[in-house]
Amino acid sequence: MKTWVAIVIGDEKLRKTIATLLKVNDSAQVIGIFSDAEEATVEIEKKGDVVVILGFSKDHKSSMRQLKLIQLHGPYTVLGVGNASETSSVMFDAFRLGMLDFISLSSEEIETPPDYILKELTQSIETISNADITRLKRVKLTRYEKPSWESCKEKPTYFMTMGVPRVGISSAIKLASTLPRRNDTALFLSLPLPQEAMEHFLFNFDKFTQWSIKRAVEGESIVGGVCYAMSMMDFFGIEGDIKGGGKIVSVPDVSGSLNLIMDSMAKTFGISVIGILLEGIGNDGIGGLKAIKDRGGTTIAVSEGGGVLPLIGKNAVKEGVVDLMADIDSLASILEYLMRNVYDMVNLNGITNFASH
């Protein structure tokens, strides 16, 4: 069965590029091509379940108005497209207000799109067309006063890595904005965003989390109380040990950015690692969870039917790499409980890991 798709893009070149790409996508049926959401909503409502491909621009107000109009008539599953460097200031609000995925197209790629763009577009449409839109809602956020950097622990005792496969950013915002900060814990957050979109995204995100947000950079020593954020093109690992601390190092991309950081963290810090895999596309992160579990750490994934999107978690369960499956709405309270009792949990990890050897 074909997926109904509506193209709502103001920029003519971008609109033509997306329309051309969809002509060679057998699973998508375009119901209309529109330059504005206002003219699109009447046609969209006639069809019911529709994937809306929405063009984003550097005009924040205009982009948000378009998204708001679409979602007021929905909710609908929304895939954003645009130039990441131009639209980066819009992305944080777009994801928390109902956009499920974003595909970046530079000016050159709009003229001549590479083959991988078609693959990304097809994967995104197929995934979000099966989303449970009854669970799609605005992410409510609270502003936090930042603790002083002096409150960060020089050598953290515990380590948490949160993996966000493509399409899972809305869940990540919701989760990381409610996760309580511990100054003895370092948090690594891998986001499926282009590097050029990270600065503005993190600037906005920083206001709504208790953690001190930093962009992960090579050679930096890891301290507690900090969330180190990475893009999907940041291939990082960890060097060090639990007694002496660690630092961020660049590593060759052999298995995906998320697998790399999880695997490296597991090898370095073992039983003191908590690995969380959110919902999204693909298998990046499953190998990382396995590495954490194999070395006695704690692994968590979203349960079947426990989120907005079809599950990467199913594959993780099939591989036997998950300790706990959780509904996305319960995950924040579960993590809060685990963080309050992290000392006992890590000791238990040590006992069970010793017994298994």
N, C-alpha and C positions, 0 to 999 in steps of 0.2 A: 504494500500500500504506500502511495506517495505521500510525502509531507507537504502540506500547504505552506508556502513561503511568501511573505510580503516584503518587498524592498522599499524602505523609506529612507532616502538619501538625498540631501540637498545638492551636494557637489556632483555636477554632471559627469565628470571623468570617472569618479569613484562609482557612481551609479551604473555607468555603462560596463565597467570592469566586472562588478559583481553580477550583473545580469548576464554577461557573456560566460562567466565561470559557471553559473547555474544552468546554462543551456546544456552543458556536458555532464551534469549531475542527474543521473537517471532516477534517483530517489526523491528529488525535489520537484514540486510543481508550483511555479510562480503564479500567484493569483492577481498580482498587480505591482506596478512600479510607480512610486510616488515620490514627490520632492518634499512633501511636508506631512507630518503626522495627522494634521487636521483633516486633510482630504483622504487619508488612508483609512481612518478608523471606521467609516461607514462600510467600506468594502470588507474590512477585516472582520467586523462583527457578523457579517452574513455567513462566514465560513466556520466560525467556532474556533477550534484549536488551530492556531497559526503560529509559525515561527516568524518573528519580525526581525529582519536584518536592518539595523538602524545605524545610519551614518553619524559619526561624532566629529565635531570640529573644535578648534581652539576657543570658540565662543561658548564659555561655560553656561551662560544663561540660556542661550538658544538650545544647546544640547540637552540640558535638564528639562526645558519646556517640552521638547519632543518626547523624551522618555516619560515624563509625567502624563502627557496626553495619551500615550499608548497604554500605560498601566492603569489609568483611570477607567479605560474602556475594557480592561482585562480582568485579572492579570494575564499577560502573555509572556511566553518565553522570548527573551530578547538576546540577540547576538549583535554586539557592536562591531563596527569596522571604522578604520580611519588611520591617520598617521600618528603613531605613538608619541613622538616627540612633540607634536602639536596638541594632542588631546590628553596629555598626562595629567594636567591639573583637573580634568573632568572625571578621571577614572574612579577615584575613591568614592565619590558620591554616586556615580553610575552603578557601581557594584553593590553598594548598600541599599540602593533604591530599586533593584530588580533586574539589572543586566546580569546575565549568567556567564557570558564569555565575550572576549574581545580578540579580534584578529587585526594585527598591525600591518598596514600597507604603506610603505614609503612612497614618495612622489614617483620614483623610478619604477617601483613595483606596480603602481596603478597603471602606468603606461604599458609595461610588459610583465605581468605577474608570473613569478616562477611556479614550477609544478607543485612545490610543497604547499603553496597557498590553497590550491584546489583541494588537496588532501585535508588540510586543516579545516577548511570551510565545510567539507562533506562530513568529517568527523563531528564537528561542533553541531551541525544541524541534526544529525542522527541522534546525538546524545541529548541535546536539550529538547528535542521534539518528544522525548520520552520522560521529561521531567514531571514531577508531581507538583503542578502549579498551585494546588491547594495549600502547599507548604511554603510558597513563595511570598515573602513579606519583607517589609522595610526593616533593616537592621537598626534597632534603637541603640543609641550610644550615649555614654556619660563622659563628660570632660573630667580629667584628673589633673591635680597639681602634681608636678614631677618631683620626685625625691632628689636630693642633691647627689652628685656623682660620688661624693665622699662616702655615701651609704652603700656603695657597691663593694662586694667582697673581692679582694685581689685574686684569690684562688677559689673558684666555686667548688662546692661539694657535690652538687647534683646538676644534671644536664637534661634538657628537654629539646627534642627536635620535632617540629610540626611541619608535615609535608602537605603541600597543596598541589595536587595534580591539576592540569588544565581544567578550567570551568569551576573550580571550587573556591574562588576568592571570596564570594559573599559569606560562605560558612566560616572562612578564616577570619574575616573582619569581626563577625559575631563572636567567635570563640576567643580570639586574642584580646578583644576589648573588655572581656569579663574575667579573664584569667588573672588571679591574684599574683602580685609580684613577690618574689623571694630574693633577698640579696645574696643568698648562698647558692642560687641556681642561675645557670646561663640558658637562655632560650634561643634556639635557631629556627628561623621561619623562612621556608623556601617558597617563593611565590612565582606563579607562571606568568610573569610580566617581562616585557623586553627591558633591557638595561636602561634605555632612555626614558622609561616611564617611572622608574623607581623613586627618583628624588622627590617629585611632587606628591606621589602616592604616600611615601613615608612621612612627608611634612604634614599631610592631613591626618594620617593614621596616628601619629605621635600624640596628638591632642586627646585621643580617646582610649588610651591604654595606660595602665599603671607602670608598665615597663619603660625603661629608657631605650628608645629605638636608635639603632645605629646600622648603617649599611656595612655589611661584612666586607673587609678589605684584607688583602694578603699581608701577612706578617704581624697582624694585630694580636696582642695577648687577650685571652678570654677572661672576662671578669663576671662576677655574679650580679644579678639584678638587671642585666642588659638583654634586650632582644636583638639578635644579629639577623638582619634581613638580607636575603639573597634573591637575585632574579633567576630566571630559568637558564640564563647563559653564564651564570657564575659557577664555575666548577671548583668547589673548595673542599678541603679536607681538614683534619686536625692533627697537629703534631704535639706530643707531650705525654703526660701520664697523670693519674689521679692525684698523686702527691705533689708533683711539681707544677701542675696547671698545664695549660695548652695554648697554642697559638694557631691562627688560621693560615693555611697554606694552599697554594694552587695545585691542582692535580689534573692529569689528563682525563678528558671525558671518555669513559669507556662504557658507562651504564646509565647515564642520565644524572642530572644535577642532584636530584633528591636521593637516589641510591648512594651516590658518592658521599654526601655529608653524613647520612645515617650509618653507612658502613664504617666510615672513618671514625665517627664518634663512638660506635660500638667497640671497635678495636682499641681505642684509646682509654675509654672510661667504663666499659663493661657494665657491671650490675647497677651503676649509678645513672643509667640512661633511660629516659622514657621516650618512646617513639610514637607519634600520632600521625595516622594517615587519613586525610579528609577525602571527601567524595570528588570524583572527576573522571577524566579520560585517561585511558592507557594503563600501563603496568609500572611506571616509574614510582619507586617507593616500596614495592613488594620485596625486592631483593634487600633493601635497606632494613625493613622490618625483620626479615629473616636473620640478618647479621646481628641486630640488637637482641632478638630472642635467643639466638644461638650462644650469645655471650652473657646471658643471664639478665638482660634488661627487661623492661616492661613495654609491651606493645599494645596499641589501641587502634581500632578502625571503626568506621561508621557501619552500623548494622543494616541488614537488608530491609529496605522500606523505611530506614531511619533518617532519610534526608530528602532533599529536593531532587537530586539527580540519580540516574542509574549508577550502580555501585562498582567502584574499583574494589571495595571491601570484600565482595564475593570472591574475587580472585585471591585476595589475601587469606581468606578462610580456607579456600581450596588448597592453598599451599601450606596450611597449618602454621602460619607465622604470627597469629594474633592471640594475645592473652584475653582481651576484653573487647566485645563489640558493644557499641552504644548508639542510641538515638542522638542525632545532632543537637536537639534541644536539651538533652540531659548531660551532654558532654562537659559543659562548663562546670556544673556542680560536681560531676564525677572527678574532674581534674582538680577542683578546689579541695575536695576530700583527700585525694591522693597527695596533693602538695602539703596539706596539713600533717599527713602521716608518712611523709616521704622517708624519714629516718627508719621507721619500722619496715616500710616496704622494701627498701634497699637491703636491710639486714636479712629479710626473708628471701630476697633474691639471692643473696650470698649463700644462705643455707641450702636452698634448693639447687643452686648451681653446683655447689660442692658435692651434694648428695648424688647428683646426676653423673658426676665424673668418678 
